[in-house]
């Protein structure tokens, strides 16, 4: 046995937050890993049987263990979340229960190196073997020698704006070409 501990609870911050009856905003919370019972028992719920979309509400009410200063998190709390927050919790549920952690895979736009980022902290986690020596900091940090060189020689904002404009033009041309292939007229 390796002695590794299993993380069973994950912190989150809702994008908008739940507003209770007193007008208090609750954004910080915790979600635990789901058990087999969490997935099976809601299927017996009459509301789930009559509307399968309600399964998400029942399931999240079982696994969200904390939300701000609320004493209980029940179906009515989950029902009254803003859609953005509900979608956030659904995606988090999938990540933590399928991957065992709350991370997303991303790639460096400059070099293409693939790495994982913790969705709460933005911290880079577990680089791939190919990129073990590369550090890809949070947005705004310098990850490549070319970035440092540009800042050292004082590359102006005009160059950055031109690059942005060129890429924007390229995407419009690409979109027009795709529409033409699909038989949609271009404007």
ZAPA-634817 format. One record per residue: residue number from 1; residue in three letters; x, y, z of N, C-alpha, C in turn. Coordinates in steps of 0.1 Angstrom, whole numbers. Atoms other than C-alpha are relative to their C-alpha. Layout:
! ZAPA-634817
+-----+------+-------+-------+-------+-------+-------+-------+-------+-------+-------+
| seq | type |   nxx |   nyy |   nzz |  caxx |  cayy |  cazz |   cxx |   cyy |   czz |
+-----+------+-------+-------+-------+-------+-------+-------+-------+-------+-------+
| NUM |  ALA |     X |     Y |     Z |     X |     Y |     Z |     X |     Y |     Z |
...
+-----+------+-------+-------+-------+-------+-------+-------+-------+-------+-------+
! end
This chain:
! ZAPA-634817
+-----+------+-------+-------+-------+-------+-------+-------+-------+-------+-------+
| seq | type |   nxx |   nyy |   nzz |  caxx |  cayy |  cazz |   cxx |   cyy |   czz |
+-----+------+-------+-------+-------+-------+-------+-------+-------+-------+-------+
|   1 |  UNK |     8 |   -12 |     0 |     0 |     0 |     0 |     9 |    12 |     0 |
|   2 |  UNK |    -9 |   -11 |     2 |    14 |    34 |    -9 |    -2 |    11 |    10 |
|   3 |  UNK |     2 |   -10 |   -10 |    -1 |    55 |    19 |    -5 |    13 |    -5 |
|   4 |  UNK |     5 |   -12 |     6 |   -15 |    81 |    -4 |   -14 |     2 |     6 |
|   5 |  UNK |    14 |    -3 |    -4 |   -46 |    99 |     9 |    -9 |     4 |   -12 |
|   6 |  UNK |    10 |    -3 |    10 |   -77 |   103 |   -12 |    -7 |    13 |     3 |
|   7 |  UNK |     7 |   -12 |    -2 |   -91 |   137 |   -16 |   -15 |    -2 |    -4 |
|   8 |  UNK |    14 |     3 |     1 |  -128 |   134 |   -11 |    -9 |    13 |    -1 |
|   9 |  UNK |     8 |   -13 |     0 |  -139 |   171 |    -8 |     8 |    10 |    -8 |
|  10 |  UNK |    -6 |   -10 |     9 |  -132 |   200 |   -32 |    -7 |    13 |     2 |
|  11 |  UNK |     5 |   -14 |    -2 |  -136 |   237 |   -26 |    -4 |     6 |   -14 |
|  12 |  UNK |     4 |    -7 |    13 |  -153 |   259 |   -52 |    -5 |    14 |     4 |
|  13 |  UNK |     5 |   -14 |     0 |  -163 |   295 |   -58 |   -10 |     2 |   -11 |
|  14 |  UNK |     9 |    -2 |    11 |  -195 |   300 |   -77 |     2 |    13 |    -8 |
|  15 |  UNK |    -2 |   -12 |     8 |  -193 |   324 |  -106 |    -9 |    12 |     4 |
|  16 |  UNK |     9 |   -11 |    -4 |  -224 |   344 |   -95 |    -4 |    -1 |    15 |
|  17 |  UNK |     4 |     2 |   -14 |  -235 |   329 |   -61 |   -15 |    -1 |     2 |
|  18 |  UNK |    13 |     2 |    -4 |  -266 |   319 |   -44 |    -5 |    11 |    10 |
|  19 |  UNK |     6 |   -10 |    -8 |  -288 |   346 |   -29 |   -11 |    -6 |     8 |
|  20 |  UNK |    10 |     5 |    -8 |  -308 |   335 |     1 |   -11 |     9 |     2 |
|  21 |  UNK |    12 |    -8 |    -3 |  -341 |   348 |    14 |     2 |    13 |     6 |
|  22 |  UNK |    -3 |   -13 |    -6 |  -324 |   375 |    34 |     9 |     9 |    -9 |
|  23 |  UNK |    -7 |    -8 |     9 |  -305 |   387 |     4 |    16 |    -2 |     1 |
|  24 |  UNK |   -14 |     3 |    -2 |  -271 |   373 |    15 |     5 |    -9 |   -11 |
|  25 |  UNK |    -6 |     7 |    12 |  -248 |   361 |   -13 |     9 |   -10 |     6 |
|  26 |  UNK |    -9 |    11 |    -4 |  -231 |   327 |    -8 |     7 |    -5 |   -13 |
|  27 |  UNK |    -8 |     4 |    11 |  -203 |   319 |   -32 |    10 |   -12 |     2 |
|  28 |  UNK |   -11 |    10 |    -4 |  -177 |   297 |   -14 |    -7 |   -13 |     5 |
|  29 |  UNK |     6 |    13 |    -5 |  -185 |   260 |    -9 |     9 |   -11 |    -2 |
|  30 |  UNK |    -8 |    13 |     1 |  -174 |   224 |    -9 |    -9 |   -10 |    -6 |
|  31 |  UNK |     7 |    11 |     6 |  -184 |   194 |   -29 |     8 |   -13 |     3 |
|  32 |  UNK |    -7 |    13 |    -3 |  -176 |   158 |   -19 |    -2 |    -9 |   -12 |
|  33 |  UNK |     2 |    10 |    10 |  -171 |   129 |   -42 |   -13 |    -8 |     1 |
|  34 |  UNK |    13 |     8 |     0 |  -203 |   110 |   -51 |     3 |   -14 |     3 |
|  35 |  UNK |     0 |    15 |    -3 |  -210 |    75 |   -39 |   -10 |    -6 |   -10 |
|  36 |  UNK |    10 |     8 |     8 |  -229 |    48 |   -57 |   -14 |     3 |     4 |
|  37 |  UNK |    14 |    -3 |    -5 |  -259 |    56 |   -35 |    -4 |    14 |    -5 |
|  38 |  UNK |     3 |   -13 |     5 |  -257 |    92 |   -46 |    -6 |     0 |   -14 |
|  39 |  UNK |     4 |     1 |    14 |  -262 |    81 |   -82 |   -13 |    -8 |    -1 |
|  40 |  UNK |    11 |     9 |     1 |  -288 |    54 |   -75 |   -13 |     4 |     7 |
|  41 |  UNK |    12 |    -4 |    -8 |  -311 |    67 |   -48 |    -9 |    11 |    -6 |
|  42 |  UNK |     9 |   -10 |     6 |  -323 |    98 |   -67 |    -9 |    -5 |   -11 |
|  43 |  UNK |     9 |     6 |    10 |  -337 |    75 |   -94 |   -13 |    -4 |     5 |
|  44 |  UNK |    13 |     3 |    -6 |  -364 |    66 |   -69 |    -9 |    12 |     3 |
|  45 |  UNK |     7 |   -12 |    -2 |  -374 |   102 |   -65 |   -11 |     2 |   -10 |
|  46 |  UNK |    11 |    -2 |     9 |  -409 |   108 |   -80 |     3 |    12 |   -10 |
|  47 |  UNK |    -3 |   -11 |     8 |  -397 |   142 |   -94 |    10 |    -4 |   -11 |
|  48 |  UNK |    -9 |     5 |    10 |  -368 |   125 |  -112 |    -6 |    -9 |   -10 |
|  49 |  UNK |     7 |     9 |     9 |  -390 |    98 |  -125 |    -9 |     7 |   -10 |
|  50 |  UNK |     9 |    -7 |     9 |  -414 |   123 |  -140 |     8 |    10 |    -9 |
|  51 |  UNK |    -8 |    -9 |     8 |  -386 |   146 |  -153 |    15 |    -3 |     3 |
|  52 |  UNK |   -14 |     4 |    -2 |  -351 |   132 |  -158 |    10 |    11 |     2 |
|  53 |  UNK |    -9 |   -12 |    -1 |  -336 |   167 |  -159 |     1 |     3 |    15 |
|  54 |  UNK |     0 |    -3 |   -14 |  -344 |   169 |  -122 |    11 |    -8 |     8 |
|  55 |  UNK |   -11 |     8 |    -6 |  -317 |   143 |  -115 |    12 |     9 |     4 |
|  56 |  UNK |   -12 |    -9 |    -3 |  -290 |   170 |  -116 |    -3 |     7 |    13 |
|  57 |  UNK |     3 |    -8 |   -13 |  -308 |   190 |   -88 |     1 |    -9 |    12 |
|  58 |  UNK |     0 |     9 |   -12 |  -312 |   160 |   -65 |    15 |    -5 |     2 |
|  59 |  UNK |   -13 |     4 |    -2 |  -277 |   148 |   -71 |     9 |    10 |     6 |
|  60 |  UNK |    -9 |   -11 |    -6 |  -260 |   181 |   -65 |    -4 |     4 |    14 |
|  61 |  UNK |     4 |    -3 |   -14 |  -281 |   186 |   -33 |     6 |   -10 |     9 |
|  62 |  UNK |    -6 |    10 |    -9 |  -265 |   154 |   -20 |    15 |     2 |     1 |
|  63 |  UNK |   -14 |    -1 |     0 |  -229 |   162 |   -29 |     6 |    14 |     4 |
|  64 |  UNK |    -5 |   -13 |    -4 |  -226 |   199 |   -22 |    -2 |     0 |    15 |
|  65 |  UNK |     1 |     1 |   -15 |  -218 |   199 |    15 |     1 |    13 |     7 |
|  66 |  UNK |     0 |   -14 |    -6 |  -212 |   236 |    22 |    -3 |    10 |   -11 |
|  67 |  UNK |     2 |   -11 |     9 |  -223 |   268 |     6 |    -2 |    12 |     9 |
|  68 |  UNK |     0 |   -12 |    -9 |  -214 |   300 |    24 |    -4 |    -3 |    14 |
|  69 |  UNK |     3 |     2 |   -14 |  -230 |   302 |    58 |   -14 |    -8 |     1 |
|  70 |  UNK |    13 |     8 |    -1 |  -261 |   281 |    49 |     2 |   -12 |     9 |
|  71 |  UNK |     0 |    12 |    -8 |  -269 |   254 |    74 |    -2 |   -13 |    -7 |
|  72 |  UNK |     3 |    12 |     8 |  -283 |   230 |    49 |    -1 |     4 |   -15 |
|  73 |  UNK |     1 |    -2 |    14 |  -280 |   226 |    12 |   -10 |   -11 |    -5 |
|  74 |  UNK |    10 |    10 |     4 |  -312 |   209 |    -1 |    -4 |     3 |   -15 |
|  75 |  UNK |     4 |    -2 |    14 |  -330 |   207 |   -35 |    -5 |    14 |    -3 |
|  76 |  UNK |     5 |   -14 |     3 |  -346 |   241 |   -31 |    12 |    10 |    -2 |
|  77 |  UNK |   -11 |    -8 |     2 |  -312 |   257 |   -28 |     6 |    -2 |   -14 |
|  78 |  UNK |    -5 |     3 |    13 |  -299 |   240 |   -59 |    -9 |     5 |   -11 |
|  79 |  UNK |    10 |    -5 |    10 |  -331 |   248 |   -78 |     1 |    15 |    -2 |
|  80 |  UNK |     0 |   -15 |     1 |  -326 |   285 |   -71 |    13 |     6 |    -3 |
|  81 |  UNK |   -13 |    -5 |     5 |  -290 |   287 |   -83 |    -2 |     7 |   -14 |
|  82 |  UNK |     0 |    -6 |    13 |  -284 |   309 |  -113 |     5 |   -11 |   -10 |
|  83 |  UNK |    -3 |    10 |    10 |  -280 |   288 |  -145 |    15 |    -1 |    -1 |
|  84 |  UNK |   -15 |     0 |     1 |  -243 |   298 |  -147 |     6 |    -8 |    12 |
|  85 |  UNK |    -5 |     7 |   -11 |  -237 |   284 |  -112 |    -4 |   -15 |     0 |
|  86 |  UNK |     4 |    14 |     2 |  -257 |   252 |  -119 |    10 |    -7 |   -10 |
|  87 |  UNK |    -9 |     6 |    10 |  -236 |   246 |  -150 |    14 |    -2 |     5 |
|  88 |  UNK |   -13 |     1 |    -7 |  -204 |   253 |  -130 |     1 |   -12 |     8 |
|  89 |  UNK |     0 |    12 |    -9 |  -213 |   227 |  -104 |    -1 |   -13 |    -8 |
|  90 |  UNK |     1 |    12 |     8 |  -223 |   202 |  -130 |    13 |    -4 |    -6 |
|  91 |  UNK |   -14 |     3 |     6 |  -189 |   205 |  -148 |     9 |    -4 |    11 |
|  92 |  UNK |    -9 |     4 |   -11 |  -171 |   203 |  -114 |    -3 |   -14 |     4 |
|  93 |  UNK |     4 |    14 |    -4 |  -191 |   172 |  -105 |     6 |   -10 |    -9 |
|  94 |  UNK |    -6 |     9 |    10 |  -180 |   155 |  -137 |    15 |    -1 |     1 |
|  95 |  UNK |   -15 |     0 |    -2 |  -143 |   166 |  -132 |     4 |    -8 |    12 |
|  96 |  UNK |    -5 |     6 |   -12 |  -140 |   155 |   -96 |    -3 |   -15 |     1 |
|  97 |  UNK |     4 |    14 |    -1 |  -159 |   122 |  -100 |     6 |    -8 |   -11 |
|  98 |  UNK |    -6 |     7 |    10 |  -143 |   112 |  -133 |    15 |     0 |     0 |
|  99 |  UNK |   -14 |    -1 |     0 |  -108 |   125 |  -129 |     6 |    -1 |    14 |
| 100 |  UNK |    -5 |     1 |   -14 |  -105 |   125 |   -91 |     6 |    13 |     5 |
| 101 |  UNK |    -5 |   -13 |    -4 |   -95 |   162 |   -91 |    -7 |    10 |    -8 |
| 102 |  UNK |     7 |   -11 |     7 |  -108 |   196 |  -101 |    10 |     8 |    -9 |
| 103 |  UNK |    -9 |    -7 |     9 |   -85 |   204 |  -130 |    -5 |    -1 |   -14 |
| 104 |  UNK |     3 |     1 |    15 |   -87 |   211 |  -167 |    13 |     0 |    -7 |
| 105 |  UNK |   -12 |     1 |     8 |   -62 |   203 |  -193 |     0 |    12 |   -10 |
| 106 |  UNK |    -1 |   -11 |     9 |   -49 |   232 |  -213 |    14 |    -1 |    -7 |
| 107 |  UNK |   -13 |     0 |     8 |   -20 |   240 |  -237 |     5 |    15 |    -1 |
| 108 |  UNK |    -6 |   -13 |     2 |     4 |   269 |  -239 |    -2 |     5 |   -14 |
| 109 |  UNK |     3 |    -4 |    14 |    -7 |   290 |  -269 |    13 |     3 |    -8 |
| 110 |  UNK |   -13 |    -3 |     7 |    30 |   298 |  -277 |     7 |   -13 |    -5 |
| 111 |  UNK |    -8 |    12 |     3 |    47 |   264 |  -276 |    -8 |   -13 |    -2 |
| 112 |  UNK |     9 |    11 |     1 |    17 |   240 |  -274 |     2 |   -11 |    11 |
| 113 |  UNK |    -2 |     9 |   -11 |    29 |   223 |  -242 |   -13 |    -2 |     7 |
| 114 |  UNK |    13 |     3 |    -6 |     0 |   205 |  -226 |     3 |    -2 |    15 |
| 115 |  UNK |    -1 |     1 |   -14 |    -5 |   208 |  -188 |   -13 |     1 |     6 |
| 116 |  UNK |    13 |    -1 |    -7 |   -32 |   207 |  -162 |     0 |    12 |    10 |
| 117 |  UNK |     2 |   -12 |    -9 |   -45 |   237 |  -142 |   -11 |    -2 |    10 |
| 118 |  UNK |    10 |     2 |   -10 |   -63 |   236 |  -109 |   -11 |    11 |    -3 |
| 119 |  UNK |    10 |   -10 |     4 |   -97 |   254 |  -116 |    -2 |    10 |    11 |
| 120 |  UNK |     2 |   -10 |   -11 |   -98 |   271 |   -82 |    11 |     9 |     1 |
| 121 |  UNK |   -11 |    -9 |    -3 |   -63 |   284 |   -78 |     7 |     5 |   -13 |
| 122 |  UNK |    -7 |    -3 |    12 |   -51 |   285 |  -114 |    15 |    -6 |     0 |
| 123 |  UNK |   -14 |     6 |    -1 |   -19 |   266 |  -103 |     1 |   -11 |   -10 |
| 124 |  UNK |    -4 |    11 |    10 |    -2 |   244 |  -129 |     3 |   -13 |     8 |
| 125 |  UNK |    -2 |    12 |    -7 |    -3 |   208 |  -119 |     5 |   -11 |   -10 |
| 126 |  UNK |    -4 |    11 |     7 |    14 |   177 |  -131 |     3 |     2 |   -15 |
| 127 |  UNK |    -3 |    -2 |    14 |    32 |   187 |  -163 |     3 |   -14 |    -6 |
| 128 |  UNK |    -3 |    13 |     7 |    35 |   160 |  -190 |    15 |    -2 |     0 |
| 129 |  UNK |   -15 |     3 |     0 |    69 |   142 |  -193 |     7 |     9 |    -9 |
| 130 |  UNK |    -7 |    -8 |    10 |    77 |   162 |  -224 |     3 |    14 |     5 |
| 131 |  UNK |    -1 |   -14 |    -4 |    73 |   195 |  -206 |     4 |     1 |    15 |
| 132 |  UNK |    -3 |     0 |   -14 |    86 |   186 |  -171 |     9 |    12 |     4 |
| 133 |  UNK |    -9 |   -11 |    -3 |   112 |   214 |  -173 |    -6 |    14 |    -3 |
| 134 |  UNK |     6 |   -13 |     3 |    89 |   241 |  -186 |   -10 |     5 |    11 |
| 135 |  UNK |     9 |    -6 |   -10 |    71 |   264 |  -162 |   -10 |     9 |    -8 |
| 136 |  UNK |    10 |    -8 |     6 |    38 |   278 |  -175 |    -8 |     7 |    11 |
| 137 |  UNK |     7 |    -7 |   -11 |    27 |   304 |  -149 |   -14 |     4 |    -4 |
| 138 |  UNK |    13 |    -5 |     2 |    -7 |   319 |  -145 |     1 |    11 |   -10 |
| 139 |  UNK |     0 |   -11 |    10 |   -17 |   344 |  -172 |     6 |    13 |     5 |
| 140 |  UNK |    -7 |   -13 |    -4 |     4 |   375 |  -172 |    15 |    -3 |     3 |
| 141 |  UNK |   -13 |     4 |    -3 |    36 |   356 |  -162 |     8 |    -3 |   -13 |
| 142 |  UNK |    -8 |     3 |    12 |    66 |   350 |  -185 |     4 |   -14 |     0 |
| 143 |  UNK |    -3 |    15 |     1 |    69 |   314 |  -196 |    10 |    -3 |   -10 |
| 144 |  UNK |    -9 |     3 |    10 |    92 |   317 |  -226 |    10 |    11 |    -2 |
| 145 |  UNK |   -11 |    -9 |     2 |   125 |   333 |  -235 |    -4 |    11 |    -9 |
| 146 |  UNK |     4 |   -11 |     9 |   109 |   352 |  -264 |    -9 |    10 |     7 |
| 147 |  UNK |     8 |   -10 |    -7 |    84 |   368 |  -240 |     9 |     9 |     8 |
| 148 |  UNK |    -9 |    -8 |    -8 |   113 |   380 |  -218 |     7 |     9 |    -9 |
| 149 |  UNK |    -8 |    -9 |    10 |   132 |   393 |  -249 |    -9 |    11 |    -4 |
| 150 |  UNK |     9 |   -10 |     5 |   102 |   412 |  -261 |    -1 |    11 |    11 |
| 151 |  UNK |     1 |   -10 |   -10 |    98 |   429 |  -227 |    13 |     8 |     2 |
| 152 |  UNK |   -13 |    -6 |    -2 |   135 |   436 |  -224 |     3 |    11 |   -11 |
| 153 |  UNK |    -3 |   -10 |    11 |   138 |   454 |  -258 |   -11 |    10 |    -2 |
| 154 |  UNK |    10 |   -10 |     0 |   106 |   473 |  -252 |    -9 |    -1 |   -12 |
| 155 |  UNK |     9 |     2 |    11 |    84 |   458 |  -278 |   -13 |     8 |     3 |
| 156 |  UNK |    11 |    -9 |    -2 |    56 |   483 |  -282 |   -14 |    -7 |    -1 |
| 157 |  UNK |    13 |     5 |     0 |    19 |   478 |  -278 |    -5 |    -1 |   -15 |
| 158 |  UNK |     4 |     0 |    13 |    15 |   486 |  -315 |     2 |   -14 |    -7 |
| 159 |  UNK |    -3 |    13 |     6 |    32 |   453 |  -325 |   -10 |   -11 |     5 |
| 160 |  UNK |     9 |     9 |    -5 |     9 |   434 |  -302 |   -14 |     2 |    -6 |
| 161 |  UNK |    13 |    -3 |     6 |   -22 |   451 |  -316 |     0 |    -5 |   -14 |
| 162 |  UNK |     0 |     5 |    13 |   -11 |   443 |  -351 |    -1 |   -15 |    -1 |
| 163 |  UNK |     1 |    14 |     0 |    -6 |   407 |  -343 |   -15 |    -5 |     3 |
| 164 |  UNK |    14 |     4 |    -3 |   -41 |   406 |  -327 |    -9 |     3 |   -12 |
| 165 |  UNK |     8 |    -3 |    11 |   -56 |   423 |  -357 |     2 |   -10 |   -11 |
| 166 |  UNK |    -3 |    10 |    10 |   -39 |   399 |  -381 |    -7 |   -13 |     3 |
| 167 |  UNK |     7 |    12 |    -3 |   -52 |   369 |  -362 |   -15 |     1 |     0 |
| 168 |  UNK |    15 |    -2 |     1 |   -87 |   384 |  -360 |    -4 |    -1 |   -15 |
| 169 |  UNK |     3 |     1 |    14 |   -86 |   388 |  -398 |     1 |   -14 |    -5 |
| 170 |  UNK |    -1 |    14 |     4 |   -74 |   353 |  -403 |   -12 |    -8 |     4 |
| 171 |  UNK |    12 |     8 |    -4 |  -103 |   339 |  -382 |   -12 |     4 |    -8 |
| 172 |  UNK |    11 |    -4 |     8 |  -128 |   360 |  -402 |     1 |    -7 |   -14 |
| 173 |  UNK |    -1 |     7 |    13 |  -114 |   346 |  -435 |    -3 |   -15 |     2 |
| 174 |  UNK |     2 |    14 |    -2 |  -114 |   311 |  -420 |   -15 |    -3 |     1 |
| 175 |  UNK |    15 |     2 |    -2 |  -151 |   315 |  -409 |    -7 |     1 |   -13 |
| 176 |  UNK |     6 |    -2 |    13 |  -160 |   328 |  -444 |     2 |   -12 |    -8 |
| 177 |  UNK |    -3 |    12 |     8 |  -143 |   298 |  -460 |    -9 |   -11 |     4 |
| 178 |  UNK |     8 |    11 |    -5 |  -161 |   274 |  -437 |   -15 |     1 |    -4 |
| 179 |  UNK |    14 |    -2 |     3 |  -195 |   290 |  -444 |    -2 |    -3 |   -15 |
| 180 |  UNK |     1 |     3 |    14 |  -188 |   288 |  -482 |    -1 |   -15 |    -3 |
| 181 |  UNK |     0 |    15 |     2 |  -180 |   251 |  -479 |   -13 |    -6 |     4 |
| 182 |  UNK |    13 |     6 |    -5 |  -213 |   245 |  -460 |   -11 |     5 |    -9 |
| 183 |  UNK |    10 |    -5 |     8 |  -232 |   264 |  -487 |    -7 |    12 |     5 |
| 184 |  UNK |     5 |   -12 |    -5 |  -239 |   294 |  -466 |     6 |    12 |    -6 |
| 185 |  UNK |    -5 |   -11 |     6 |  -236 |   327 |  -483 |     8 |     9 |    10 |
| 186 |  UNK |    -8 |    -9 |    -9 |  -209 |   351 |  -469 |    -5 |    14 |    -2 |
| 187 |  UNK |     5 |   -14 |     0 |  -217 |   386 |  -461 |    10 |     9 |    -7 |
+-----+------+-------+-------+-------+-------+-------+-------+-------+-------+-------+
! end
